[in-house]
Amino acid sequence: MSEDITLSIPFSKVDTARRIVTGYATADNIDPSGDLIEYSASEQAFSNWVGNIREMHAPKAVGKAINYRPVIVPYQGREYRGFEVDAYISKGAQDTWEKILDGTLKGFSVGGRIVKASEDIDKSSNRTIRRIKQYELNELPLIVTGK
């Protein structure tokens, strides 16, 4: 199976002095489009990732990840396993930095290619979900998000 994947989660911190944004990149919950990225899939994907940060999935580097770590992600009264990222935004991407500061860009989005997935039924909602078991993490773009 070879398909693209995207997921978006708002920033949790912006360090203006150091030009660093921090936020959740993944969580093993069911997203609004019906995808669930297994924690083990993200663990593998992040270990192979080069750390490129882009803006709105455009093929232009605007920064680099300086750290990522496993975390517990609280969401809608539950806790999920995922990864949080600290990303440095380059001084050469001043327009991107201004969009972060003014709230235009509000979160990270995972961009990559699904390698292995299956369909399951979510028992709590009785709907079909796509369970992503393996993916290649190609980018972590800064994006406009709903929150």
Contacts in CASP RR format, 6 or more apart in sequence:
PFRMAT RR
TARGET T0000
AUTHOR 0000-0000-0000
METHOD contacts of the structure
MODEL  1
MSEDITLSIPFSKVDTARRIVTGYATADNIDPSGDLIEYSASEQAFSNWV
GNIREMHAPKAVGKAINYRPVIVPYQGREYRGFEVDAYISKGAQDTWEKI
LDGTLKGFSVGGRIVKASEDIDKSSNRTIRRIKQYELNELPLIVTGK
1 114 0 8 1.000
1 115 0 8 1.000
1 116 0 8 1.000
1 117 0 8 1.000
2 113 0 8 1.000
2 114 0 8 1.000
2 115 0 8 1.000
3 113 0 8 1.000
3 114 0 8 1.000
3 117 0 8 1.000
4 111 0 8 1.000
4 112 0 8 1.000
4 113 0 8 1.000
4 114 0 8 1.000
5 35 0 8 1.000
5 37 0 8 1.000
5 110 0 8 1.000
5 111 0 8 1.000
5 112 0 8 1.000
5 113 0 8 1.000
5 114 0 8 1.000
5 132 0 8 1.000
5 135 0 8 1.000
6 57 0 8 1.000
6 109 0 8 1.000
6 110 0 8 1.000
6 111 0 8 1.000
6 112 0 8 1.000
7 26 0 8 1.000
7 31 0 8 1.000
7 35 0 8 1.000
7 37 0 8 1.000
7 109 0 8 1.000
7 110 0 8 1.000
7 111 0 8 1.000
8 107 0 8 1.000
8 108 0 8 1.000
8 109 0 8 1.000
8 110 0 8 1.000
8 143 0 8 1.000
8 145 0 8 1.000
8 146 0 8 1.000
9 23 0 8 1.000
9 24 0 8 1.000
9 25 0 8 1.000
9 26 0 8 1.000
9 27 0 8 1.000
9 73 0 8 1.000
9 107 0 8 1.000
9 108 0 8 1.000
9 145 0 8 1.000
10 23 0 8 1.000
10 106 0 8 1.000
10 107 0 8 1.000
10 145 0 8 1.000
10 146 0 8 1.000
10 147 0 8 1.000
11 21 0 8 1.000
11 22 0 8 1.000
11 23 0 8 1.000
11 100 0 8 1.000
11 106 0 8 1.000
11 107 0 8 1.000
11 108 0 8 1.000
12 22 0 8 1.000
12 23 0 8 1.000
12 24 0 8 1.000
12 84 0 8 1.000
13 21 0 8 1.000
13 22 0 8 1.000
13 23 0 8 1.000
14 20 0 8 1.000
14 21 0 8 1.000
14 22 0 8 1.000
14 100 0 8 1.000
14 101 0 8 1.000
15 21 0 8 1.000
15 22 0 8 1.000
16 101 0 8 1.000
18 88 0 8 1.000
19 88 0 8 1.000
19 89 0 8 1.000
19 90 0 8 1.000
19 91 0 8 1.000
19 97 0 8 1.000
20 66 0 8 1.000
20 86 0 8 1.000
20 87 0 8 1.000
20 88 0 8 1.000
20 89 0 8 1.000
21 86 0 8 1.000
21 87 0 8 1.000
21 89 0 8 1.000
21 100 0 8 1.000
21 107 0 8 1.000
21 142 0 8 1.000
22 84 0 8 1.000
22 85 0 8 1.000
22 86 0 8 1.000
22 87 0 8 1.000
23 84 0 8 1.000
23 85 0 8 1.000
23 86 0 8 1.000
23 107 0 8 1.000
23 108 0 8 1.000
24 71 0 8 1.000
24 73 0 8 1.000
24 82 0 8 1.000
24 83 0 8 1.000
24 84 0 8 1.000
24 85 0 8 1.000
24 108 0 8 1.000
25 42 0 8 1.000
25 46 0 8 1.000
25 68 0 8 1.000
25 82 0 8 1.000
25 83 0 8 1.000
25 84 0 8 1.000
25 85 0 8 1.000
25 108 0 8 1.000
25 110 0 8 1.000
25 140 0 8 1.000
26 37 0 8 1.000
26 42 0 8 1.000
26 82 0 8 1.000
26 83 0 8 1.000
26 110 0 8 1.000
27 37 0 8 1.000
27 73 0 8 1.000
27 75 0 8 1.000
27 80 0 8 1.000
27 81 0 8 1.000
27 82 0 8 1.000
28 36 0 8 1.000
28 37 0 8 1.000
28 38 0 8 1.000
28 39 0 8 1.000
28 42 0 8 1.000
28 80 0 8 1.000
28 81 0 8 1.000
28 82 0 8 1.000
29 36 0 8 1.000
29 73 0 8 1.000
29 75 0 8 1.000
29 78 0 8 1.000
29 80 0 8 1.000
30 36 0 8 1.000
30 122 0 8 1.000
30 125 0 8 1.000
30 129 0 8 1.000
34 127 0 8 1.000
34 128 0 8 1.000
34 129 0 8 1.000
34 130 0 8 1.000
35 129 0 8 1.000
35 130 0 8 1.000
35 132 0 8 1.000
36 120 0 8 1.000
36 129 0 8 1.000
36 130 0 8 1.000
36 131 0 8 1.000
36 132 0 8 1.000
37 110 0 8 1.000
37 132 0 8 1.000
37 135 0 8 1.000
38 131 0 8 1.000
38 132 0 8 1.000
38 133 0 8 1.000
39 70 0 8 1.000
39 81 0 8 1.000
39 82 0 8 1.000
40 133 0 8 1.000
41 132 0 8 1.000
41 133 0 8 1.000
41 134 0 8 1.000
41 135 0 8 1.000
42 82 0 8 1.000
42 83 0 8 1.000
42 137 0 8 1.000
43 70 0 8 1.000
43 83 0 8 1.000
44 134 0 8 1.000
45 134 0 8 1.000
45 135 0 8 1.000
45 136 0 8 1.000
45 137 0 8 1.000
46 68 0 8 1.000
46 83 0 8 1.000
46 137 0 8 1.000
48 136 0 8 1.000
48 137 0 8 1.000
49 65 0 8 1.000
49 68 0 8 1.000
49 137 0 8 1.000
49 140 0 8 1.000
51 64 0 8 1.000
51 65 0 8 1.000
51 140 0 8 1.000
52 61 0 8 1.000
52 63 0 8 1.000
52 64 0 8 1.000
52 65 0 8 1.000
52 138 0 8 1.000
52 139 0 8 1.000
52 140 0 8 1.000
53 61 0 8 1.000
53 62 0 8 1.000
53 63 0 8 1.000
53 64 0 8 1.000
53 65 0 8 1.000
53 87 0 8 1.000
53 88 0 8 1.000
53 89 0 8 1.000
53 139 0 8 1.000
53 140 0 8 1.000
53 141 0 8 1.000
53 142 0 8 1.000
54 60 0 8 1.000
54 61 0 8 1.000
54 62 0 8 1.000
54 139 0 8 1.000
54 140 0 8 1.000
54 141 0 8 1.000
54 142 0 8 1.000
55 62 0 8 1.000
55 93 0 8 1.000
55 96 0 8 1.000
55 99 0 8 1.000
55 105 0 8 1.000
55 141 0 8 1.000
55 142 0 8 1.000
55 143 0 8 1.000
56 105 0 8 1.000
56 141 0 8 1.000
56 142 0 8 1.000
56 143 0 8 1.000
56 144 0 8 1.000
57 109 0 8 1.000
57 111 0 8 1.000
57 139 0 8 1.000
57 141 0 8 1.000
57 143 0 8 1.000
58 141 0 8 1.000
61 90 0 8 1.000
61 93 0 8 1.000
62 89 0 8 1.000
62 90 0 8 1.000
62 93 0 8 1.000
62 96 0 8 1.000
62 142 0 8 1.000
63 87 0 8 1.000
63 88 0 8 1.000
63 89 0 8 1.000
63 90 0 8 1.000
63 93 0 8 1.000
64 87 0 8 1.000
64 88 0 8 1.000
64 90 0 8 1.000
65 85 0 8 1.000
65 86 0 8 1.000
65 87 0 8 1.000
65 88 0 8 1.000
65 140 0 8 1.000
66 86 0 8 1.000
66 87 0 8 1.000
66 88 0 8 1.000
67 85 0 8 1.000
67 86 0 8 1.000
68 83 0 8 1.000
68 84 0 8 1.000
68 85 0 8 1.000
68 86 0 8 1.000
69 83 0 8 1.000
69 84 0 8 1.000
70 81 0 8 1.000
70 82 0 8 1.000
70 83 0 8 1.000
71 81 0 8 1.000
71 82 0 8 1.000
71 83 0 8 1.000
71 84 0 8 1.000
72 79 0 8 1.000
72 80 0 8 1.000
72 81 0 8 1.000
72 82 0 8 1.000
73 79 0 8 1.000
73 80 0 8 1.000
73 81 0 8 1.000
73 82 0 8 1.000
73 84 0 8 1.000
74 80 0 8 1.000
85 108 0 8 1.000
85 140 0 8 1.000
87 108 0 8 1.000
87 140 0 8 1.000
87 142 0 8 1.000
89 96 0 8 1.000
89 97 0 8 1.000
89 100 0 8 1.000
89 142 0 8 1.000
90 96 0 8 1.000
96 105 0 8 1.000
96 142 0 8 1.000
99 105 0 8 1.000
99 142 0 8 1.000
100 142 0 8 1.000
104 144 0 8 1.000
105 142 0 8 1.000
105 143 0 8 1.000
105 144 0 8 1.000
106 143 0 8 1.000
106 144 0 8 1.000
106 145 0 8 1.000
106 146 0 8 1.000
106 147 0 8 1.000
107 142 0 8 1.000
107 143 0 8 1.000
107 145 0 8 1.000
108 140 0 8 1.000
108 141 0 8 1.000
108 142 0 8 1.000
108 143 0 8 1.000
109 140 0 8 1.000
109 141 0 8 1.000
109 142 0 8 1.000
109 143 0 8 1.000
109 145 0 8 1.000
110 137 0 8 1.000
110 140 0 8 1.000
111 137 0 8 1.000
111 138 0 8 1.000
111 139 0 8 1.000
111 140 0 8 1.000
111 141 0 8 1.000
112 135 0 8 1.000
112 136 0 8 1.000
112 137 0 8 1.000
112 138 0 8 1.000
112 139 0 8 1.000
113 135 0 8 1.000
113 136 0 8 1.000
113 138 0 8 1.000
114 132 0 8 1.000
114 134 0 8 1.000
114 135 0 8 1.000
115 134 0 8 1.000
115 135 0 8 1.000
115 136 0 8 1.000
116 132 0 8 1.000
116 133 0 8 1.000
116 134 0 8 1.000
116 135 0 8 1.000
117 130 0 8 1.000
117 131 0 8 1.000
117 132 0 8 1.000
117 133 0 8 1.000
117 134 0 8 1.000
118 130 0 8 1.000
118 131 0 8 1.000
118 133 0 8 1.000
119 128 0 8 1.000
119 129 0 8 1.000
119 130 0 8 1.000
119 131 0 8 1.000
120 128 0 8 1.000
120 129 0 8 1.000
120 131 0 8 1.000
121 127 0 8 1.000
121 128 0 8 1.000
121 129 0 8 1.000
122 128 0 8 1.000
122 129 0 8 1.000
END
